[in-house]
Structures are given as C-alpha cells and as structure tokens.
Amino acid sequence: MKTDNRQKTLLMVTIAVAALFVGEKLIYSPLVSLWQSRTKEIHKLTFQVRKGQTLIGQEQAIRGRWDDMQKNTLPTDPSLAQVHMLRVLQDWAQESGVSLNATSPQWKNDSDNYKTLVYRVDASGSLWMLSRFIYDIEKGPLGLKLESLDMSSSDNTGQALKLGLQVSGLVLTPQAK
C-alpha cells in the first residue's frame, strides 16, 4: 500500500511539474516577452510624443527660419539665378580685394524639390583677401554651400595665392498644391 501511495504521489508531482513546465513555456514566457516589447514600444512612443510637443512649441521659430531660408535662395529663373550669384560673388570679391579670374556656372537637377547652381570660381589675392572672400561666402545670407576649395601659391614667397572654389547655390522649385 505504501508503494501505491508513493507512486500516486510521484505521478501527481510529475504531472504538476509537467503542467508548470508547459505553463511556463506556453503562457508565462510569451506573456513576459509581449509585456517587454509593449514596454519598449510605449517608451518609444512617449519619446516621439515629447519630441512632437517640443516641435509644436517651436513652430513659430521653425517657420520663421524656414521663411528666411526660402527668401535667401536663388531665383527660380535660371538666367536670373546665374546673374544674381555672379553679382554676389563679384561684390564679395570687390569688398575683399580679391581678383576673380574665371567663373563657370553649371546646373544640377538633384531633386524635384530643388536644383543647385554650381559655380567654379578661380580667384587670386593675398591670404587675408582670400580668407575674407571665403568668409563672406560662408556667412552671407544667400543659400550657398562651399563644396570644394583648392589653394596654391603663385610665387616663391607665398604672398600671391590662387584659389579655386566650387560653390553651389540652392534654387527651390515651386511646388504645385
């Protein structure tokens, strides 16, 4: 009789352990993993909501900056854009005392939303003059980007320098609404 009770007890314990094992593998583990993934998703969404609220709070400043950027792009008419950019480069060259030796424009259609007017500029002058010219290009209100810069000496003392620049100007294409 004792062995019969022992067998029944062992059978019950084995069934209980098997049930716990199956319950852990089929119910508990998937629920824990689902809970953890939901927690991560909630944190991600909470971060996105906070970021969105911050952007909403800064809407006026962002829109004002975007309006300024749009005003400082080149005109959409290709000939006007080339004339405007050449005039600006000549003004900066005159202010800094740099001699513009050559300029050559080239258009690039990068996207449906914008085009870029790339100017290759060859100039000469002293180090101070050329640095002032580059500074004016970078800090000017016009939407220009200095793509590349080559500088070399044209005399043995290094007083006369030659500058090769590639400057691109932004032209926003009008969007149909």
N, C-alpha and C positions, 0 to 999 in steps of 0.2 A: 504494500500500500504506500509505503513511503516513496518508493521509486516512481509510482504512478503520479503522486503529487509533485515530486521533483520534476518529472517530465512535463507535466502540465504547466508548472511554474516556468520552466525553461522555455517551453513553447510560447507562453504568454510574453515573457521577456523578449524573446526573439521577434515575435510579431510586433511588440511595442517599439523595439529598436528599428525594425524594418520600416514601420509606419513613420517614425521620427525621421529616418533617413530619406524616405520618399517625400515626406512633407517638407523637409529642408531643401531638397533638390528641386522639387516641382512647385513649391509655394513660396517659401521664405526667401531663397536666393534670388528668384526672378523679381519678387516684390522689392527687395533691397536694391537691386540694380536699377529697377524702374524708378524708385524713390531718389536714388543718387543722380540719375540722368535728369529727372524733373527738377531737382535742386539746382543742378548746373544750368539748366535752361532758364529757370527763374532768375538766377544771378545774372545771366547774360541779358535777359530781357529788362531787368531792373537797371543795369548799366546803360542799355540803349535808351530807356525812358529818361534817365537822368541826363544823358547826353543830348537827347532831343529837347528836354526842358531848357537846358543851357543854351542851345541854339535858338530856341524861341525867344529867350530873354535877350539874346544878342542880335535879334533880327534887324533892328534899325541900323546898327553899326555895320553889319554884314551887307545889307542892301545899299547903304551909303558908300561903302568901299567898292562894291561891285559897280555902282553907277559911276564912280570916279574912274575905275578901270575901263569901263566902256567908253567914257568920254576921252580917255587918253590913248585909244587905239588909232591906227591909221585909217584914213577914209576908205570906204569900200570900192570906190572907183580906182582902178589900177594906175592910171596916169597921175591922178591927184595924189595917191599914196606915194608914188615914186618921187614926185616933185616935193611933197611935204617932207619926206625923210631926207632927201638930198639937201633941202634948205636947212633943216635942223642940224645935219652933220656939218654943213658949211658954217652955220652960226657958231657952233661949238668949236670948230677949228679956228675961226677968227678970234673968238674970245680967249682961247688958249695959246694962240700964236702958232699953231701947227699948220704946215703946208699940206693940203690934200693933193696928192699926186695923181690918183686914179680912183674912180668908184665904178662899180659894175653891179647892177641890180639883177636879181633872179627871183622868180615867183615859185613858191611851193604850195601845192594844194594838199595839205596834211589831213584835212577832215572836211566833212560837210558843214561843220560849225565855224571853221576859221581857216584862214590862209596865212602864210607868212611871206613877207618880202625880205629876202636875204640880200644884204649889200656887202660886197667885198670892198674894203677901203684900204688904200695904200697911202700912208702919210709919213711925214718926216719932221723932225724937230729935236729939241733937247729933251732930256729925261723929264724935267719938270713940265715942259709943254705937253709931252705925250701923256704923262700921268694925269694932268689936268683934263685933257681931252677924254681919256678913258673914264675918269671920274664923272665928267658931265654926261657921258653916255649912260653910265650905270645909275646915276642919281636923278636924271631928268624925268619929267612926268610922263613922257611918251612910253608906250609899252614896248620897250626894246630889250633885247637879250644879247649879251656879248657871247657869241658862240665859240670863237677861237681868237687867239692873239699870238702873233709872231713878232719878235723884236730883234733887230740886228744893228750892229754898228756900221756906219758907212765911212768912218775914218779911223785912223790908228789910235787916236786918243779916247774914243768913245764919247765924244761931245755931240756929234751928229748921229742921230739914230733914225732907223727906218722902222716903221710899224705897219704890220699887215693885220687887219681885223676882219672878222666876219660877224656882222651884226644882223640880227633878224628882228623885224617889226611885226606886230600882231595886227591882223585885219579880221574883225569878226564879221561873218556873213550874216545878213538879216535872216531871221527865222520866220517862216510862214506860220501864222496862228490860226 
